[in-house]
Amino acid sequence: MSDPRIVHVDDCPDIRVLVQIALEMVAGLPLVQFESGDQVVRLADTIEADLFLLDVMMPGLSGPQAFRLLRAMPKFASTPAIFLTAKATERELKDLNGPGVLGTITKPFDALQLGQQVRKLWEASLLGRVA
């Protein structure tokens, strides 16, 4: 199975650096990053993505709002997402489930395990085990 081209969106520069190290350097996954939901939606025409990795809470468009707008675009109609969130209650996590959502990874996350978590969710979706 080939690795997904990942678009990561997070307003926190420290998290972006951590995710870049975890996914590109440790896991060898291709990654492009944006600092806001507004930015990724505005620049959507320039993006090639197989998977979105989106922070839930951001100024402007939240991760779920940006994902809905991206999925409304024909080129991303079937592109899935994984959400990163500090919200960890069962109800809050349940609210993040929906069409195209492969899963949620809670913050703080283990940077050494992040690539493995993303790959596992991605591969499960390719095998049809995730709706």
N, CA, C and O atoms as a GROMACS GRO file, in nm:
protein
  524
    1MET      N    1   0.085  -0.119   0.000
    1MET     CA    2   0.000   0.000   0.000
    1MET      C    3   0.089   0.124   0.000
    1MET      O    4   0.189   0.131   0.071
    2SER      N    5   0.051   0.220  -0.080
    2SER     CA    6   0.131   0.342  -0.084
    2SER      C    7   0.090   0.437   0.029
    2SER      O    8  -0.022   0.432   0.079
    3ASP      N    9   0.183   0.520   0.066
    3ASP     CA   10   0.157   0.616   0.173
    3ASP      C   11   0.069   0.730   0.123
    3ASP      O   12   0.080   0.771   0.007
    4PRO      N   13  -0.019   0.780   0.210
    4PRO     CA   14  -0.106   0.891   0.170
    4PRO      C   15  -0.030   1.024   0.168
    4PRO      O   16   0.062   1.046   0.247
    5ARG      N   17  -0.070   1.111   0.076
    5ARG     CA   18  -0.022   1.250   0.079
    5ARG      C   19  -0.108   1.321   0.182
    5ARG      O   20  -0.229   1.335   0.164
    6ILE      N   21  -0.046   1.367   0.289
    6ILE     CA   22  -0.119   1.421   0.403
    6ILE      C   23  -0.114   1.573   0.403
    6ILE      O   24  -0.008   1.633   0.384
    7VAL      N   25  -0.230   1.634   0.424
    7VAL     CA   26  -0.239   1.778   0.447
    7VAL      C   27  -0.274   1.797   0.594
    7VAL      O   28  -0.381   1.756   0.639
    8HIS      N   29  -0.183   1.858   0.668
    8HIS     CA   30  -0.202   1.882   0.811
    8HIS      C   31  -0.235   2.029   0.833
    8HIS      O   32  -0.170   2.118   0.778
    9VAL      N   33  -0.338   2.054   0.915
    9VAL     CA   34  -0.380   2.191   0.945
    9VAL      C   35  -0.388   2.208   1.096
    9VAL      O   36  -0.462   2.136   1.163
   10ASP      N   37  -0.310   2.303   1.148
   10ASP     CA   38  -0.310   2.331   1.292
   10ASP      C   39  -0.263   2.474   1.312
   10ASP      O   40  -0.166   2.518   1.249
   11ASP      N   41  -0.330   2.547   1.399
   11ASP     CA   42  -0.294   2.687   1.424
   11ASP      C   43  -0.173   2.703   1.515
   11ASP      O   44  -0.117   2.812   1.526
   12CYS      N   45  -0.132   2.597   1.581
   12CYS     CA   46  -0.020   2.604   1.676
   12CYS      C   47   0.112   2.567   1.607
   12CYS      O   48   0.129   2.454   1.562
   13PRO      N   49   0.204   2.663   1.598
   13PRO     CA   50   0.332   2.635   1.531
   13PRO      C   51   0.408   2.518   1.594
   13PRO      O   52   0.472   2.440   1.523
   14ASP      N   53   0.404   2.505   1.726
   14ASP     CA   54   0.475   2.396   1.793
   14ASP      C   55   0.419   2.260   1.753
   14ASP      O   56   0.494   2.165   1.732
   15ILE      N   57   0.287   2.251   1.743
   15ILE     CA   58   0.224   2.125   1.701
   15ILE      C   59   0.261   2.094   1.556
   15ILE      O   60   0.289   1.979   1.522
   16ARG      N   61   0.261   2.197   1.471
   16ARG     CA   62   0.300   2.174   1.330
   16ARG      C   63   0.442   2.118   1.321
   16ARG      O   64   0.467   2.025   1.244
   17VAL      N   65   0.534   2.173   1.400
   17VAL     CA   66   0.672   2.122   1.399
   17VAL      C   67   0.676   1.978   1.449
   17VAL      O   68   0.742   1.893   1.390
   18LEU      N   69   0.606   1.950   1.558
   18LEU     CA   70   0.602   1.816   1.614
   18LEU      C   71   0.545   1.716   1.514
   18LEU      O   72   0.599   1.607   1.496
   19VAL      N   73   0.434   1.752   1.449
   19VAL     CA   74   0.372   1.664   1.350
   19VAL      C   75   0.466   1.644   1.231
   19VAL      O   76   0.477   1.534   1.178
   20GLN      N   77   0.532   1.750   1.189
   20GLN     CA   78   0.626   1.738   1.077
   20GLN      C   79   0.739   1.640   1.111
   20GLN      O   80   0.773   1.554   1.030
   21ILE      N   81   0.794   1.652   1.229
   21ILE     CA   82   0.900   1.560   1.272
   21ILE      C   83   0.846   1.418   1.278
   21ILE      O   84   0.909   1.324   1.228
   22ALA      N   85   0.729   1.402   1.340
   22ALA     CA   86   0.670   1.269   1.359
   22ALA      C   87   0.635   1.202   1.227
   22ALA      O   88   0.662   1.083   1.209
   23LEU      N   89   0.576   1.276   1.135
   23LEU     CA   90   0.529   1.214   1.011
   23LEU      C   91   0.635   1.210   0.902
   23LEU      O   92   0.655   1.106   0.840
   24GLU      N   93   0.702   1.321   0.879
   24GLU     CA   94   0.802   1.323   0.771
   24GLU      C   95   0.932   1.253   0.810
   24GLU      O   96   0.980   1.164   0.739
   25MET      N   97   0.988   1.293   0.923
   25MET     CA   98   1.120   1.244   0.960
   25MET      C   99   1.117   1.104   1.020
   25MET      O  100   1.199   1.019   0.984
   26VAL      N  101   1.025   1.080   1.111
   26VAL     CA  102   1.020   0.950   1.178
   26VAL      C  103   0.949   0.846   1.092
   26VAL      O  104   1.001   0.736   1.074
   27ALA      N  105   0.830   0.880   1.038
   27ALA     CA  106   0.750   0.782   0.965
   27ALA      C  107   0.771   0.786   0.814
   27ALA      O  108   0.729   0.694   0.744
   28GLY      N  109   0.835   0.892   0.762
   28GLY     CA  110   0.859   0.900   0.619
   28GLY      C  111   0.735   0.926   0.535
   28GLY      O  112   0.730   0.888   0.418
   29LEU      N  113   0.635   0.990   0.594
   29LEU     CA  114   0.511   1.019   0.522
   29LEU      C  115   0.517   1.157   0.456
   29LEU      O  116   0.568   1.251   0.516
   30PRO      N  117   0.465   1.169   0.333
   30PRO     CA  118   0.463   1.300   0.267
   30PRO      C  119   0.364   1.393   0.335
   30PRO      O  120   0.252   1.352   0.369
   31LEU      N  121   0.404   1.518   0.355
   31LEU     CA  122   0.324   1.610   0.436
   31LEU      C  123   0.333   1.752   0.381
   31LEU      O  124   0.440   1.800   0.344
   32VAL      N  125   0.217   1.819   0.379
   32VAL     CA  126   0.208   1.962   0.351
   32VAL      C  127   0.130   2.021   0.467
   32VAL      O  128   0.033   1.960   0.513
   33GLN      N  129   0.169   2.139   0.516
   33GLN     CA  130   0.104   2.197   0.634
   33GLN      C  131   0.047   2.335   0.606
   33GLN      O  132   0.098   2.412   0.525
   34PHE      N  133  -0.063   2.364   0.678
   34PHE     CA  134  -0.129   2.494   0.675
   34PHE      C  135  -0.158   2.536   0.818
   34PHE      O  136  -0.170   2.452   0.907
   35GLU      N  137  -0.169   2.668   0.839
   35GLU     CA  138  -0.186   2.719   0.975
   35GLU      C  139  -0.330   2.748   1.013
   35GLU      O  140  -0.357   2.785   1.128
   36SER      N  141  -0.424   2.732   0.920
   36SER     CA  142  -0.564   2.758   0.956
   36SER      C  143  -0.658   2.686   0.860
   36SER      O  144  -0.622   2.652   0.748
   37GLY      N  145  -0.780   2.666   0.909
   37GLY     CA  146  -0.884   2.611   0.822
   37GLY      C  147  -0.914   2.704   0.707
   37GLY      O  148  -0.938   2.660   0.594
   38ASP      N  149  -0.914   2.834   0.734
   38ASP     CA  150  -0.938   2.932   0.629
   38ASP      C  151  -0.832   2.922   0.519
   38ASP      O  152  -0.864   2.927   0.401
   39GLN      N  153  -0.708   2.907   0.560
   39GLN     CA  154  -0.598   2.901   0.463
   39GLN      C  155  -0.608   2.777   0.375
   39GLN      O  156  -0.591   2.786   0.253
   40VAL      N  157  -0.635   2.661   0.433
   40VAL     CA  158  -0.641   2.539   0.354
   40VAL      C  159  -0.759   2.542   0.256
   40VAL      O  160  -0.747   2.493   0.144
   41VAL      N  161  -0.871   2.598   0.298
   41VAL     CA  162  -0.986   2.610   0.207
   41VAL      C  163  -0.956   2.709   0.096
   41VAL      O  164  -0.985   2.683  -0.021
   42ARG      N  165  -0.897   2.822   0.131
   42ARG     CA  166  -0.864   2.925   0.032
   42ARG      C  167  -0.766   2.873  -0.074
   42ARG      O  168  -0.776   2.909  -0.191
   43LEU      N  169  -0.672   2.789  -0.033
   43LEU     CA  170  -0.569   2.739  -0.124
   43LEU      C  171  -0.597   2.598  -0.175
   43LEU      O  172  -0.508   2.532  -0.229
   44ALA      N  173  -0.720   2.552  -0.159
   44ALA     CA  174  -0.756   2.414  -0.195
   44ALA      C  175  -0.722   2.377  -0.339
   44ALA      O  176  -0.684   2.263  -0.366
   45ASP      N  177  -0.734   2.472  -0.430
   45ASP     CA  178  -0.704   2.442  -0.571
   45ASP      C  179  -0.558   2.405  -0.593
   45ASP      O  180  -0.525   2.341  -0.693
   46THR      N  181  -0.470   2.443  -0.502
   46THR     CA  182  -0.327   2.416  -0.518
   46THR      C  183  -0.283   2.289  -0.445
   46THR      O  184  -0.165   2.254  -0.448
   47ILE      N  185  -0.376   2.222  -0.379
   47ILE     CA  186  -0.343   2.110  -0.291
   47ILE      C  187  -0.372   1.977  -0.357
   47ILE      O  188  -0.474   1.960  -0.425
   48GLU      N  189  -0.283   1.882  -0.338
   48GLU     CA  190  -0.307   1.742  -0.370
   48GLU      C  191  -0.305   1.667  -0.237
   48GLU      O  192  -0.205   1.671  -0.165
   49ALA      N  193  -0.414   1.600  -0.205
   49ALA     CA  194  -0.421   1.533  -0.075
   49ALA      C  195  -0.494   1.400  -0.086
   49ALA      O  196  -0.593   1.387  -0.159
   50ASP      N  197  -0.444   1.303  -0.013
   50ASP     CA  198  -0.513   1.175   0.003
   50ASP      C  199  -0.578   1.167   0.140
   50ASP      O  200  -0.668   1.086   0.163
   51LEU      N  201  -0.532   1.253   0.232
   51LEU     CA  202  -0.578   1.248   0.370
   51LEU      C  203  -0.558   1.385   0.435
   51LEU      O  204  -0.453   1.448   0.420
   52PHE      N  205  -0.660   1.430   0.508
   52PHE     CA  206  -0.648   1.552   0.587
   52PHE      C  207  -0.626   1.514   0.733
   52PHE      O  208  -0.693   1.425   0.785
   53LEU      N  209  -0.534   1.582   0.797
   53LEU     CA  210  -0.509   1.568   0.941
   53LEU      C  211  -0.536   1.705   0.999
   53LEU      O  212  -0.455   1.797   0.984
   54LEU      N  213  -0.650   1.719   1.067
   54LEU     CA  214  -0.702   1.851   1.104
   54LEU      C  215  -0.716   1.869   1.254
   54LEU      O  216  -0.772   1.784   1.323
   55ASP      N  217  -0.664   1.980   1.304
   55ASP     CA  218  -0.690   2.021   1.442
   55ASP      C  219  -0.838   2.056   1.452
   55ASP      O  220  -0.895   2.112   1.358
   56VAL      N  221  -0.900   2.024   1.562
   56VAL     CA  222  -1.043   2.052   1.578
   56VAL      C  223  -1.067   2.200   1.608
   56VAL      O  224  -1.147   2.264   1.540
   57MET      N  225  -0.999   2.253   1.709
   57MET     CA  226  -1.025   2.390   1.752
   57MET      C  227  -0.920   2.485   1.698
   57MET      O  228  -0.803   2.480   1.736
   58MET      N  229  -0.964   2.573   1.608
   58MET     CA  230  -0.875   2.674   1.550
   58MET      C  231  -0.954   2.803   1.535
   58MET      O  232  -1.076   2.799   1.522
   59PRO      N  233  -0.886   2.918   1.538
   59PRO     CA  234  -0.955   3.044   1.509
   59PRO      C  235  -1.009   3.041   1.366
   59PRO      O  236  -0.952   2.974   1.279
   60GLY      N  237  -1.118   3.112   1.342
   60GLY     CA  238  -1.178   3.107   1.208
   60GLY      C  239  -1.248   2.973   1.190
   60GLY      O  240  -1.322   2.929   1.278
   61LEU      N  241  -1.224   2.910   1.077
   61LEU     CA  242  -1.285   2.780   1.051
   61LEU      C  243  -1.223   2.673   1.141
   61LEU      O  244  -1.101   2.660   1.148
   62SER      N  245  -1.307   2.597   1.208
   62SER     CA  246  -1.258   2.484   1.286
   62SER      C  247  -1.220   2.371   1.190
   62SER      O  248  -1.250   2.377   1.070
   63GLY      N  249  -1.155   2.269   1.242
   63GLY     CA  250  -1.122   2.153   1.159
   63GLY      C  251  -1.245   2.090   1.096
   63GLY      O  252  -1.245   2.066   0.975
   64PRO      N  253  -1.351   2.060   1.174
   64PRO     CA  254  -1.471   2.002   1.114
   64PRO      C  255  -1.536   2.094   1.010
   64PRO      O  256  -1.586   2.045   0.909
   65GLN      N  257  -1.538   2.224   1.034
   65GLN     CA  258  -1.595   2.317   0.936
   65GLN      C  259  -1.513   2.317   0.807
   65GLN      O  260  -1.569   2.311   0.697
   66ALA      N  261  -1.382   2.323   0.819
   66ALA     CA  262  -1.295   2.321   0.701
   66ALA      C  263  -1.313   2.190   0.625
   66ALA      O  264  -1.317   2.189   0.502
   67PHE      N  265  -1.324   2.079   0.698
   67PHE     CA  266  -1.340   1.949   0.634
   67PHE      C  267  -1.471   1.943   0.554
   67PHE      O  268  -1.472   1.892   0.442
   68ARG      N  269  -1.579   1.995   0.610
   68ARG     CA  270  -1.707   1.997   0.536
   68ARG      C  271  -1.694   2.078   0.408
   68ARG      O  272  -1.744   2.036   0.303
   69LEU      N  273  -1.627   2.192   0.414
   69LEU     CA  274  -1.609   2.275   0.294
   69LEU      C  275  -1.519   2.205   0.192
   69LEU      O  276  -1.546   2.211   0.072
   70LEU      N  277  -1.414   2.141   0.238
   70LEU     CA  278  -1.325   2.069   0.147
   70LEU      C  279  -1.397   1.952   0.081
   70LEU      O  280  -1.382   1.928  -0.039
   71ARG      N  281  -1.475   1.878   0.158
   71ARG     CA  282  -1.547   1.762   0.104
   71ARG      C  283  -1.655   1.804   0.004
   71ARG      O  284  -1.696   1.723  -0.080
   72ALA      N  285  -1.700   1.928   0.011
   72ALA     CA  286  -1.799   1.978  -0.085
   72ALA      C  287  -1.736   2.006  -0.222
   72ALA      O  288  -1.807   2.022  -0.321
   73MET      N  289  -1.603   2.011  -0.227
   73MET     CA  290  -1.532   2.033  -0.353
   73MET      C  291  -1.515   1.899  -0.424
   73MET      O  292  -1.475   1.801  -0.361
   74PRO      N  293  -1.544   1.893  -0.553
   74PRO     CA  294  -1.536   1.765  -0.625
   74PRO      C  295  -1.401   1.693  -0.607
   74PRO      O  296  -1.400   1.570  -0.594
   75LYS      N  297  -1.291   1.764  -0.607
   75LYS     CA  298  -1.161   1.697  -0.598
   75LYS      C  299  -1.135   1.633  -0.462
   75LYS      O  300  -1.049   1.545  -0.450
   76PHE      N  301  -1.208   1.676  -0.360
   76PHE     CA  302  -1.191   1.619  -0.226
   76PHE      C  303  -1.316   1.546  -0.175
   76PHE      O  304  -1.326   1.517  -0.056
   77ALA      N  305  -1.410   1.518  -0.264
   77ALA     CA  306  -1.536   1.457  -0.223
   77ALA      C  307  -1.518   1.323  -0.152
   77ALA      O  308  -1.601   1.284  -0.070
   78SER      N  309  -1.411   1.253  -0.183
   78SER     CA  310  -1.388   1.124  -0.117
   78SER      C  311  -1.260   1.122  -0.034
   78SER      O  312  -1.215   1.015   0.008
   79THR      N  313  -1.202   1.239  -0.009
   79THR     CA  314  -1.079   1.246   0.071
   79THR      C  315  -1.115   1.242   0.220
   79THR      O  316  -1.191   1.327   0.267
   80PRO      N  317  -1.062   1.145   0.293
   80PRO     CA  318  -1.096   1.132   0.435
   80PRO      C  319  -1.014   1.223   0.525
   80PRO      O  320  -0.920   1.290   0.481
   81ALA      N  321  -1.052   1.224   0.653
   81ALA     CA  322  -0.981   1.306   0.752
   81ALA      C  323  -0.961   1.228   0.881
   81ALA      O  324  -1.036   1.136   0.914
   82ILE      N  325  -0.857   1.268   0.950
   82ILE     CA  326  -0.834   1.229   1.088
   82ILE      C  327  -0.827   1.359   1.166
   82ILE      O  328  -0.760   1.454   1.124
   83PHE      N  329  -0.897   1.365   1.279
   83PHE     CA  330  -0.895   1.485   1.361
   83PHE      C  331  -0.795   1.470   1.477
   83PHE      O  332  -0.782   1.363   1.536
   84LEU      N  333  -0.726   1.579   1.506
   84LEU     CA  334  -0.641   1.590   1.625
   84LEU      C  335  -0.714   1.681   1.723
   84LEU      O  336  -0.755   1.791   1.686
   85THR      N  337  -0.730   1.637   1.846
   85THR     CA  338  -0.805   1.720   1.941
   85THR      C  339  -0.758   1.702   2.084
   85THR      O  340  -0.714   1.594   2.124
   86ALA      N  341  -0.769   1.809   2.160
   86ALA     CA  342  -0.746   1.802   2.304
   86ALA      C  343  -0.874   1.761   2.375
   86ALA      O  344  -0.871   1.723   2.492
   87LYS      N  345  -0.987   1.768   2.304
   87LYS     CA  346  -1.114   1.724   2.360
   87LYS      C  347  -1.113   1.572   2.366
   87LYS      O  348  -1.087   1.506   2.265
   88ALA      N  349  -1.139   1.518   2.482
   88ALA     CA  350  -1.127   1.373   2.493
   88ALA      C  351  -1.246   1.305   2.559
   88ALA      O  352  -1.239   1.185   2.586
   89THR      N  353  -1.354   1.377   2.587
   89THR     CA  354  -1.469   1.309   2.645
   89THR      C  355  -1.536   1.224   2.537
   89THR      O  356  -1.527   1.255   2.418
   90GLU      N  357  -1.601   1.120   2.580
   90GLU     CA  358  -1.665   1.028   2.485
   90GLU      C  359  -1.765   1.102   2.395
   90GLU      O  360  -1.770   1.077   2.275
   91ARG      N  361  -1.844   1.191   2.453
   91ARG     CA  362  -1.944   1.264   2.374
   91ARG      C  363  -1.877   1.356   2.271
   91ARG      O  364  -1.920   1.362   2.156
   92GLU      N  365  -1.772   1.426   2.313
   92GLU     CA  366  -1.703   1.517   2.220
   92GLU      C  367  -1.638   1.438   2.106
   92GLU      O  368  -1.642   1.482   1.991
   93LEU      N  369  -1.579   1.324   2.137
   93LEU     CA  370  -1.519   1.241   2.033
   93LEU      C  371  -1.626   1.186   1.938
   93LEU      O  372  -1.604   1.178   1.818
   94LYS      N  373  -1.741   1.149   1.994
   94LYS     CA  374  -1.851   1.097   1.911
   94LYS      C  375  -1.899   1.204   1.814
   94LYS      O  376  -1.935   1.173   1.700
   95ASP      N  377  -1.901   1.330   1.857
   95ASP     CA  378  -1.945   1.440   1.770
   95ASP      C  379  -1.854   1.459   1.650
   95ASP      O  380  -1.895   1.519   1.550
   96LEU      N  381  -1.732   1.408   1.656
   96LEU     CA  382  -1.638   1.423   1.545
   96LEU      C  383  -1.652   1.312   1.441
   96LEU      O  384  -1.592   1.320   1.334
   97ASN      N  385  -1.730   1.209   1.471
   97ASN     CA  386  -1.752   1.102   1.375
   97ASN      C  387  -1.847   1.149   1.267
   97ASN      O  388  -1.936   1.230   1.293
   98GLY      N  389  -1.829   1.100   1.149
   98GLY     CA  390  -1.917   1.134   1.038
   98GLY      C  391  -1.860   1.080   0.910
   98GLY      O  392  -1.754   1.017   0.911
   99PRO      N  393  -1.928   1.104   0.799
   99PRO     CA  394  -1.879   1.054   0.670
   99PRO      C  395  -1.738   1.104   0.640
   99PRO      O  396  -1.709   1.224   0.649
  100GLY      N  397  -1.653   1.012   0.605
  100GLY     CA  398  -1.517   1.048   0.568
  100GLY      C  399  -1.420   1.062   0.683
  100GLY      O  400  -1.301   1.084   0.660
  101VAL      N  401  -1.466   1.051   0.806
  101VAL     CA  402  -1.377   1.064   0.922
  101VAL      C  403  -1.323   0.925   0.957
  101VAL      O  404  -1.400   0.835   0.992
  102LEU      N  405  -1.193   0.910   0.949
  102LEU     CA  406  -1.130   0.781   0.978
  102LEU      C  407  -1.109   0.759   1.126
  102LEU      O  408  -1.102   0.645   1.172
  103GLY      N  409  -1.097   0.868   1.203
  103GLY     CA  410  -1.075   0.855   1.345
  103GLY      C  411  -1.029   0.986   1.406
  103GLY      O  412  -1.018   1.089   1.339
  104THR      N  413  -1.002   0.979   1.535
  104THR     CA  414  -0.958   1.095   1.611
  104THR      C  415  -0.837   1.055   1.695
  104THR      O  416  -0.835   0.948   1.757
  105ILE      N  417  -0.737   1.140   1.695
  105ILE     CA  418  -0.618   1.119   1.777
  105ILE      C  419  -0.616   1.232   1.879
  105ILE      O  420  -0.621   1.350   1.843
  106THR      N  421  -0.609   1.196   2.006
  106THR     CA  422  -0.616   1.298   2.111
  106THR      C  423  -0.477   1.354   2.141
  106THR      O  424  -0.376   1.285   2.135
  107LYS      N  425  -0.478   1.483   2.176
  107LYS     CA  426  -0.357   1.552   2.222
  107LYS      C  427  -0.356   1.547   2.374
  107LYS      O  428  -0.463   1.552   2.436
  108PRO      N  429  -0.244   1.536   2.435
  108PRO     CA  430  -0.114   1.522   2.371
  108PRO      C  431  -0.099   1.381   2.313
  108PRO      O  432  -0.150   1.284   2.370
  109PHE      N  433  -0.030   1.370   2.202
  109PHE     CA  434  -0.007   1.241   2.138
  109PHE      C  435   0.141   1.206   2.147
  109PHE      O  436   0.225   1.293   2.170
  110ASP      N  437   0.170   1.080   2.130
  110ASP     CA  438   0.309   1.032   2.131
  110ASP      C  439   0.365   1.052   1.990
  110ASP      O  440   0.323   0.985   1.896
  111ALA      N  441   0.460   1.144   1.976
  111ALA     CA  442   0.515   1.176   1.844
  111ALA      C  443   0.578   1.054   1.777
  111ALA      O  444   0.578   1.044   1.655
  112LEU      N  445   0.633   0.964   1.856
  112LEU     CA  446   0.695   0.845   1.799
  112LEU      C  447   0.591   0.746   1.747
  112LEU      O  448   0.623   0.660   1.665
  113GLN      N  449   0.468   0.757   1.795
  113GLN     CA  450   0.362   0.666   1.753
  113GLN      C  451   0.266   0.728   1.651
  113GLN      O  452   0.186   0.657   1.592
  114LEU      N  453   0.274   0.859   1.630
  114LEU     CA  454   0.177   0.928   1.544
  114LEU      C  455   0.175   0.870   1.402
  114LEU      O  456   0.067   0.845   1.348
  115GLY      N  457   0.290   0.850   1.343
  115GLY     CA  458   0.294   0.795   1.208
  115GLY      C  459   0.227   0.659   1.199
  115GLY      O  460   0.154   0.630   1.105
  116GLN      N  461   0.253   0.574   1.298
  116GLN     CA  462   0.192   0.442   1.302
  116GLN      C  463   0.040   0.452   1.318
  116GLN      O  464  -0.034   0.377   1.254
  117GLN      N  465  -0.007   0.544   1.402
  117GLN     CA  466  -0.151   0.562   1.420
  117GLN      C  467  -0.216   0.608   1.290
  117GLN      O  468  -0.321   0.556   1.251
  118VAL      N  469  -0.154   0.704   1.222
  118VAL     CA  470  -0.209   0.755   1.097
  118VAL      C  471  -0.210   0.645   0.991
  118VAL      O  472  -0.310   0.626   0.922
  119ARG      N  473  -0.100   0.572   0.979
  119ARG     CA  474  -0.094   0.462   0.880
  119ARG      C  475  -0.200   0.356   0.909
  119ARG      O  476  -0.264   0.306   0.816
  120LYS      N  477  -0.219   0.322   1.035
  120LYS     CA  478  -0.316   0.218   1.072
  120LYS      C  479  -0.458   0.261   1.031
  120LYS      O  480  -0.532   0.181   0.973
  121LEU      N  481  -0.495   0.385   1.060
  121LEU     CA  482  -0.628   0.434   1.021
  121LEU      C  483  -0.641   0.440   0.869
  121LEU      O  484  -0.744   0.404   0.815
  122TRP      N  485  -0.536   0.486   0.801
  122TRP     CA  486  -0.536   0.495   0.654
  122TRP      C  487  -0.551   0.356   0.591
  122TRP      O  488  -0.634   0.336   0.503
  123GLU      N  489  -0.471   0.260   0.637
  123GLU     CA  490  -0.475   0.126   0.579
  123GLU      C  491  -0.608   0.058   0.608
  123GLU      O  492  -0.660  -0.015   0.522
  124ALA      N  493  -0.664   0.080   0.725
  124ALA     CA  494  -0.796   0.023   0.757
  124ALA      C  495  -0.901   0.078   0.662
  124ALA      O  496  -0.991   0.006   0.620
  125SER      N  497  -0.891   0.206   0.628
  125SER     CA  498  -0.989   0.265   0.536
  125SER      C  499  -0.975   0.207   0.396
  125SER      O  500  -1.075   0.187   0.327
  126LEU      N  501  -0.853   0.179   0.354
  126LEU     CA  502  -0.831   0.119   0.222
  126LEU      C  503  -0.885  -0.023   0.215
  126LEU      O  504  -0.927  -0.069   0.109
  127LEU      N  505  -0.884  -0.091   0.327
  127LEU     CA  506  -0.935  -0.227   0.332
  127LEU      C  507  -1.086  -0.231   0.356
  127LEU      O  508  -1.145  -0.339   0.364
  128GLY      N  509  -1.147  -0.114   0.366
  128GLY     CA  510  -1.292  -0.108   0.382
  128GLY      C  511  -1.342  -0.137   0.522
  128GLY      O  512  -1.460  -0.163   0.542
  129ARG      N  513  -1.252  -0.134   0.619
  129ARG     CA  514  -1.294  -0.161   0.757
  129ARG      C  515  -1.346  -0.037   0.827
  129ARG      O  516  -1.403  -0.047   0.935
  130VAL      N  517  -1.325   0.080   0.767
  130VAL     CA  518  -1.373   0.205   0.826
  130VAL      C  519  -1.471   0.267   0.729
  130VAL      O  520  -1.442   0.281   0.610
  131ALA      N  521  -1.589   0.305   0.779
  131ALA     CA  522  -1.691   0.365   0.691
  131ALA      C  523  -1.657   0.507   0.659
  131ALA      O  524  -1.732   0.574   0.586
   0.00000   0.00000   0.00000
